[in-house]
Amino acid sequence: MTLKIGSLRLSSRIIQSPLAGCSDLPFRLIGREKGLGFCFLEMVSAQSLTRKNAKTRRMLDTLPEDKPLGAQLLGCDPDMMAEAARILEEMGFDLIDMNLGCPVKKVVGNGEGSALLKDPARAELVFRAVRNAVKIPVTMKTRAGFKDPSGDEAVELAKRAEGAGLCAVTIHGRTQAQGYAGRSDWEAIGKVKRAVQIPVIGNGDVLTPDDARRLLEVSGCDGIMIGRGGLGNPWIYRNLDAAANGRRDRAYIPTVPERKETLLKHFALERRLLGDRQAALNMRRITVWYTQGLPHNKVMRAAICSTVDCEKIARLITVFFDQLPADAPPPSVPILLTE
């Protein structure tokens, strides 16, 4: 089953969310190889983008095979958001999403992210400015509420988004006050789904095919956005897509050799695209993703954290996986407070 967002028709109902410091180009390319259909790069600040910040521009690096691809903007000034959206459209992105869900205090203190749940009139000004600035599909992501868990605040924003011409909304089923604690309220997502006609994408606590099935049953949402579930487990996308399409196939579990080769390929992409030093530093977290739940991983992780020698890192990974039993535990979700 496909998911249609404005003029964009996606081959899968499963979407990878933007993850700060995680959803870079090598991560996305590995995911696409294993079944990822649509994803976002890391969230970018409209202010930094319009001021031509070099680091922000590097975050937008992509390749022709990294398609279709969405960019997510953070900001609360309508004119600045519109200017940033035009830049992204000119760069060839397929969709622009607006972040109205980030719960971080610094972001909220600037009136951005989930702070806009408390100011729906301003949010609508931003929606209309961005929608009028570009021709590609425009969406927004928000939370169930700021402090109110009922979902009413999300409904208000979703209605305004629909009225402003946005093509879809994504709802994370927690409030700003919750941060990433507690459970995502899928009933609140359903409340939004029943209130608007545009597609609603559900987000929060989808880590297994059973989770995907239950989210769809409870909320009736049109698509699913996942966060940390894709870290170190690029095989999850096909498993979740099968569940979203009503199939009861047994979830695919990669073999130990396949997991080793995938991590080594991920590392090779990091080296080729980001350079050896940055790749070595990035492996200090990427290795955690791929080895979560595996026996004796702490010694290997500590060794990788103590070197920037890429050849040594590759040897450490190879030795670690070669010593694992064939029935090693399947990929598990790393503890990461970003989704």
Salt bridges, closest charged atoms under 4 A:
GLU33 OE2 - LYS34 NZ 3.72
GLU33 OE1 - LYS265 NZ 2.32
ASP66 OD2 - ARG28 NH2 2.78
ASP66 OD1 - ARG32 NE 2.75
ASP94 OD2 - LYS67 NZ 3.08
GLU124 OE2 - ARG128 NE 3.01
GLU124 OE1 - ARG160 NH1 2.64
ASP152 OD1 - LYS191 NZ 2.66
GLU156 OE2 - ARG160 NE 2.68
ASP205 OD1 - ARG174 NH2 2.71
ASP205 OD2 - ARG183 NE 3.60
ASP210 OD1 - ARG213 NH1 2.61
ASP211 OD1 - ARG214 NH2 2.59
ASP222 OD2 - LYS193 NZ 2.88
ASP249 OD2 - ARG247 NE 3.14
GLU258 OE2 - LYS34 NZ 3.34
GLU261 OE2 - LYS260 NZ 3.75
GLU270 OE2 - HIS266 NE2 3.58
ASP276 OD1 - ARG271 NE 2.95
GLU311 OE2 - ARG271 NH1 3.20
ASP322 OD1 - LYS260 NZ 2.91
